[in-house]
Amino acid sequence: MRRRRFLAAGAVAAGTAAVGFPWPKRAHAAVELKLSHFLPPTHGMHVDFMEPWARELERRTDGAVKVTIFPGGTPLGNVAKQYDQCVAGVVDIAHGLRGIPGGRFPRTSIIELPFLVQTADAATRTLWALFPQYLEQEHPGVKVLALHAHNAGLIHTRDRQVRTMEDLRGLRLRVPSTATKMMLEYLGAIPVGLPPSQIYENLQKGVIDGLIMPWDPIKSFRLAELIRYHLDARTYTVSFYFVMNRRRYEGLPDDIRGAVDAISGDALIPKFGPWWNAWDRPGYEEAVRRGNVITRLSDEERARWREALAPMIEAYLDGLEKEGVAEAREIYAAMQREVARLEG
């Protein structure tokens, strides 16, 4: 009797399998994606942004996707190669610094002009708002997952305190972009282009006297060990891209492509403002802990800088127009309006 019940149960199981009982199964083979960036794995962008983004993609696809991250210091972590690696398919996803190497994404670079924006939130939302009409065209070969920018940066110096334009004269300061290079030239400093990974060594050797960056690298790149003075000038920002190889994106199964979309773009953009505030805090706190001198650009001095930099902004926009960006001033005006709306 017991044997008959067992056989009957087996027959039912076999029958349900034969008619297509919906046992869980993977619809497609596992997809392996490579994500590269130029920062150390201890940096907030890795810890709070890219690592969770990668694991969330894996979770949403029930393990059908596996993301391997290659940070700075690995063979795929060169800051100057991020975009090219992604376009070539060497990596599938990349996060990079817009201004390295120079000359790329000229429309996007306009967000980096002096006194345009103060907060990472407003800069990031402005870039994304203008992306469909003005910026998408200069990102060929990739699916743009996000554009973002940091909080308005500071001037950090080793031995000389900077409070006025005159204090900048002759100082060799590391810059991340053409716009910031021109800004410092108009203010009397000597700009020096260096990737982030080379700042510490060049500060230590005296090759540079300081740098312009937000608070974040003061802690994450151990620069507080060498820097003594910080001027909260709030004159500029620098932007970043987070992109995926276009062919790779379009070749993904629909459900995986949908998962990528669900955690990128509009869903990702609002996070960068709070993230940057959190990433900047340890740098500021480290400077305070070490007793460094922190000053803020006075209203009177800010007015002087604005006057000195007005021709620089015009020259930068003129240069873009000569390079073929006919709508450079239109984009600048659109950014001004969007930032004013956001920062009020």
C-alpha positions as CSV (number, residue, x, y, z in Angstrom):
1,M,0.0,0.0,0.0
2,R,2.8,2.3,1.0
3,R,4.6,1.5,-2.2
4,R,1.5,2.3,-4.3
5,R,1.2,5.7,-2.7
6,F,4.9,6.5,-3.4
7,L,4.5,5.5,-7.0
8,A,1.4,7.6,-7.4
9,A,3.1,10.6,-6.0
10,G,6.0,10.1,-8.4
11,A,3.5,9.9,-11.3
12,V,1.9,13.2,-10.3
13,A,5.3,14.8,-10.1
14,A,6.3,13.4,-13.5
15,G,3.0,14.6,-14.9
16,T,3.4,18.1,-13.7
17,A,6.9,18.3,-15.1
18,A,5.6,17.0,-18.4
19,V,3.1,19.8,-18.7
20,G,5.6,22.5,-17.8
21,F,5.3,23.0,-14.1
22,P,7.1,26.4,-13.4
23,W,10.2,25.2,-11.6
24,P,12.6,28.2,-11.0
25,K,15.2,28.4,-13.7
26,R,17.5,31.0,-15.1
27,A,16.3,32.4,-18.4
28,H,19.8,33.0,-19.8
29,A,23.5,32.3,-19.1
30,A,25.3,34.3,-16.4
31,V,26.5,37.8,-17.6
32,E,29.9,39.0,-16.4
33,L,30.5,42.7,-16.4
34,K,33.7,44.6,-15.7
35,L,33.5,48.0,-14.0
36,S,36.6,50.2,-13.7
37,H,37.4,53.5,-12.0
38,F,40.4,55.4,-10.9
39,L,39.9,55.8,-7.1
40,P,41.2,53.6,-4.3
41,P,38.8,50.9,-3.0
42,T,38.6,52.8,0.3
43,H,37.2,55.9,-1.3
44,G,33.5,56.9,-0.8
45,M,32.8,56.6,-4.5
46,H,33.8,53.0,-4.4
47,V,32.3,52.1,-1.0
48,D,29.0,54.1,-1.2
49,F,28.4,54.3,-4.9
50,M,29.9,51.7,-7.2
51,E,30.2,48.7,-4.9
52,P,26.5,49.0,-3.8
53,W,25.4,49.7,-7.4
54,A,27.1,46.6,-8.6
55,R,25.7,44.4,-5.9
56,E,22.2,45.8,-6.4
57,L,22.4,44.9,-10.1
58,E,23.4,41.4,-9.1
59,R,20.5,41.2,-6.6
60,R,17.9,42.5,-9.0
61,T,18.9,39.9,-11.6
62,D,18.9,37.1,-9.1
63,G,22.6,36.4,-9.7
64,A,22.3,36.3,-13.5
65,V,24.8,39.2,-13.5
66,K,28.2,39.2,-11.9
67,V,30.0,42.6,-11.6
68,T,33.8,42.7,-11.0
69,I,35.2,46.1,-10.0
70,F,38.7,47.2,-11.0
71,P,39.6,50.3,-8.9
72,G,42.6,52.7,-9.1
73,G,45.9,50.9,-8.7
74,T,44.7,47.9,-10.8
75,P,45.7,47.4,-14.5
76,L,42.4,48.9,-15.5
77,G,42.4,51.8,-13.0
78,N,44.2,54.5,-15.0
79,V,42.2,57.7,-14.8
80,A,43.2,58.8,-18.4
81,K,41.9,55.5,-20.0
82,Q,38.5,55.0,-18.4
83,Y,36.3,56.2,-21.3
84,D,38.5,54.7,-24.0
85,Q,38.5,51.3,-22.2
86,C,34.7,51.4,-22.1
87,V,34.2,52.4,-25.7
88,A,36.7,49.6,-26.8
89,G,34.9,47.0,-24.7
90,V,38.0,46.3,-22.5
91,V,35.6,47.1,-19.6
92,D,31.9,47.2,-19.8
93,I,31.3,50.1,-17.3
94,A,33.6,53.0,-16.3
95,H,33.6,55.9,-14.0
96,G,36.0,58.7,-14.9
97,L,37.0,62.3,-14.5
98,R,35.7,64.5,-17.3
99,G,38.9,66.6,-17.6
100,I,41.4,63.8,-17.9
101,P,42.5,63.6,-20.6
102,G,41.8,67.2,-21.7
103,G,39.8,68.3,-24.7
104,R,36.9,65.9,-24.3
105,F,33.2,66.6,-23.6
106,P,33.5,70.4,-24.2
107,R,29.7,71.0,-23.7
108,T,29.8,69.2,-20.3
109,S,32.9,71.1,-19.3
110,I,30.8,74.3,-19.1
111,I,29.5,73.3,-15.7
112,E,33.1,73.8,-14.4
113,L,33.3,77.5,-15.2
114,P,33.9,79.8,-12.2
115,F,31.1,80.9,-9.9
116,L,28.5,78.9,-11.8
117,V,27.5,76.4,-9.1
118,Q,28.3,75.7,-5.4
119,T,26.7,72.4,-4.6
120,A,27.2,68.9,-5.9
121,D,23.5,68.4,-5.9
122,A,22.7,71.4,-8.1
123,A,25.6,70.7,-10.4
124,T,24.6,67.0,-10.9
125,R,20.9,67.8,-11.4
126,T,21.8,70.5,-13.9
127,L,24.0,68.2,-15.9
128,W,21.3,65.6,-16.0
129,A,18.5,68.1,-16.9
130,L,20.6,69.4,-19.9
131,F,21.8,66.0,-20.9
132,P,19.1,65.0,-23.5
133,Q,19.2,68.3,-25.4
134,Y,22.9,69.3,-25.2
135,L,25.2,66.7,-23.7
136,E,24.2,63.3,-25.0
137,Q,25.7,63.9,-28.4
138,E,29.2,64.1,-27.1
139,H,29.2,60.7,-25.5
140,P,29.4,58.4,-28.5
141,G,29.8,54.7,-28.0
142,V,28.4,54.6,-24.5
143,K,25.2,54.5,-22.6
144,V,25.5,57.3,-20.0
145,L,24.3,56.0,-16.7
146,A,25.0,59.2,-14.8
147,L,26.8,62.5,-14.9
148,H,27.7,64.2,-11.7
149,A,30.0,66.8,-10.1
150,H,31.5,67.6,-6.7
151,N,30.7,70.4,-4.3
152,A,32.4,73.8,-5.1
153,G,36.1,73.3,-4.5
154,L,38.7,74.9,-2.3
155,I,42.3,76.1,-2.7
156,H,44.6,74.0,-0.5
157,T,48.2,75.1,0.1
158,R,51.2,73.8,1.9
159,D,53.3,76.8,3.1
160,R,51.5,80.0,2.0
161,Q,48.1,81.0,3.2
162,V,45.8,82.3,0.5
163,R,43.2,84.9,1.3
164,T,43.4,87.3,-1.7
165,M,44.2,87.3,-5.4
166,E,47.6,88.6,-4.7
167,D,48.4,85.6,-2.4
168,L,47.9,83.3,-5.4
169,R,50.6,84.9,-7.5
170,G,53.4,82.5,-8.4
171,L,51.9,79.5,-6.6
172,R,52.1,76.2,-8.5
173,L,48.7,74.6,-8.0
174,R,47.5,71.3,-9.3
175,V,44.4,71.6,-11.6
176,P,42.0,69.0,-12.9
177,S,40.7,70.6,-16.1
178,T,41.1,73.3,-18.7
179,A,38.5,75.6,-17.1
180,T,40.3,75.5,-13.8
181,K,43.7,76.0,-15.5
182,M,42.4,79.2,-17.2
183,M,40.9,80.3,-13.9
184,L,44.2,80.1,-12.0
185,E,46.1,81.8,-14.8
186,Y,43.7,84.7,-14.7
187,L,44.1,84.9,-10.9
188,G,48.0,84.9,-11.2
189,A,48.8,81.3,-10.1
190,I,50.7,78.7,-12.1
191,P,48.5,75.7,-13.0
192,V,50.0,72.2,-13.1
193,G,48.1,69.2,-14.5
194,L,48.5,66.0,-12.6
195,P,46.3,62.9,-12.1
196,P,45.0,62.5,-8.5
197,S,47.4,59.6,-7.8
198,Q,50.4,61.9,-8.3
199,I,49.4,64.8,-6.0
200,Y,50.9,63.5,-2.8
201,E,54.3,62.8,-4.2
202,N,54.6,66.1,-6.0
203,L,53.4,68.0,-2.9
204,Q,56.0,66.2,-0.8
205,K,58.8,67.0,-3.2
206,G,57.8,70.6,-3.5
207,V,57.0,70.4,-7.2
208,I,53.6,71.9,-6.5
209,D,52.6,74.3,-3.7
210,G,49.1,73.2,-3.4
211,L,46.0,72.1,-5.3
212,I,42.4,72.9,-6.0
213,M,39.9,70.2,-5.0
214,P,36.9,69.7,-2.7
215,W,37.4,68.6,0.9
216,D,37.2,64.9,0.1
217,P,40.8,64.2,-1.1
218,I,42.3,65.9,2.0
219,K,41.4,62.7,3.9
220,S,41.1,60.0,1.1
221,F,44.5,60.9,-0.5
222,R,46.2,61.6,2.9
223,L,46.9,65.2,1.8
224,A,46.3,66.6,5.3
225,E,49.7,65.3,6.2
226,L,51.2,67.9,3.9
227,I,48.6,70.7,3.6
228,R,48.4,73.5,6.2
229,Y,46.0,76.1,4.7
230,H,42.6,75.8,3.1
231,L,40.7,78.7,1.4
232,D,37.0,77.9,1.0
233,A,36.8,79.8,-2.3
234,R,33.7,78.0,-3.7
235,T,34.6,79.1,-7.2
236,Y,34.4,76.0,-9.4
237,T,33.4,72.3,-9.7
238,V,34.6,69.3,-11.6
239,S,32.4,66.7,-13.3
240,F,32.5,63.0,-13.7
241,Y,30.9,60.3,-16.0
242,F,29.5,56.9,-15.3
243,V,29.0,55.0,-18.6
244,M,28.5,51.6,-20.1
245,N,29.7,50.3,-23.5
246,R,26.8,50.9,-25.8
247,R,27.0,47.6,-27.7
248,R,27.2,45.7,-24.4
249,Y,24.2,47.5,-23.0
250,E,22.1,47.0,-26.1
251,G,23.1,43.3,-26.3
252,L,21.9,42.5,-22.8
253,P,18.7,40.6,-22.3
254,D,15.7,42.8,-21.7
255,D,15.3,42.0,-18.0
256,I,19.0,42.8,-17.3
257,R,18.9,46.0,-19.3
258,G,15.8,47.0,-17.3
259,A,17.7,46.3,-14.1
260,V,20.5,48.6,-15.2
261,D,18.1,51.3,-16.1
262,A,16.2,51.0,-12.8
263,I,19.3,51.8,-10.7
264,S,20.9,54.4,-13.0
265,G,19.9,57.7,-14.5
266,D,17.0,59.3,-12.7
267,A,17.3,56.9,-9.8
268,L,21.0,57.6,-9.3
269,I,21.2,61.4,-9.8
270,P,19.5,62.5,-6.5
271,K,22.1,60.5,-4.5
272,F,25.2,62.4,-5.5
273,G,24.5,65.6,-3.5
274,P,24.1,63.7,-0.1
275,W,27.0,61.4,-1.0
276,W,29.4,64.3,-1.7
277,N,28.5,66.0,1.5
278,A,29.3,62.8,3.3
279,W,32.6,62.3,1.3
280,D,33.7,65.9,2.0
281,R,33.1,65.7,5.8
282,P,36.1,63.5,6.8
283,G,38.5,65.8,4.9
284,Y,37.2,68.8,6.7
285,E,37.3,67.1,10.0
286,E,40.8,65.9,9.4
287,A,42.0,69.4,8.7
288,V,40.3,70.6,11.9
289,R,41.9,67.8,13.9
290,R,45.3,68.7,12.7
291,G,44.8,72.4,13.5
292,N,45.1,73.6,9.9
293,V,44.1,77.1,9.0
294,I,40.7,77.3,7.3
295,T,39.4,80.6,5.9
296,R,36.6,81.6,3.6
297,L,36.8,84.0,0.7
298,S,35.3,87.3,1.8
299,D,32.5,88.9,0.0
300,E,34.7,91.8,-1.1
301,E,37.4,89.5,-2.4
302,R,34.8,87.3,-4.1
303,A,33.6,90.4,-6.0
304,R,37.2,91.1,-7.1
305,W,37.6,87.5,-8.3
306,R,34.4,87.7,-10.2
307,E,35.5,90.8,-12.0
308,A,38.9,89.3,-12.8
309,L,37.4,86.1,-14.1
310,A,34.6,87.6,-16.3
311,P,37.0,87.9,-19.3
312,M,38.2,84.3,-18.7
313,I,34.6,83.0,-18.9
314,E,34.2,84.9,-22.2
315,A,37.5,83.6,-23.6
316,Y,36.5,80.0,-22.6
317,L,33.1,80.2,-24.4
318,D,34.8,81.9,-27.4
319,G,37.2,79.0,-27.6
320,L,34.4,76.4,-27.5
321,E,32.6,78.2,-30.3
322,K,35.8,78.3,-32.4
323,E,36.1,74.5,-31.8
324,G,32.6,73.9,-33.2
325,V,30.4,74.2,-30.1
326,A,28.1,76.8,-31.7
327,E,25.6,76.7,-28.8
328,A,28.2,77.2,-26.0
329,R,26.7,80.4,-24.7
330,E,23.2,78.9,-25.0
331,I,24.3,76.0,-22.8
332,Y,26.0,78.3,-20.3
333,A,22.8,80.4,-20.0
334,A,20.7,77.2,-19.6
335,M,23.0,76.0,-16.8
336,Q,22.8,79.4,-15.1
337,R,19.0,79.2,-15.1
338,E,18.9,75.7,-13.8
339,V,21.4,76.3,-11.1
340,A,19.6,79.4,-10.0
341,R,16.4,77.4,-9.8
342,L,18.0,74.7,-7.7
343,E,20.2,76.8,-5.4
344,G,17.6,79.6,-5.2
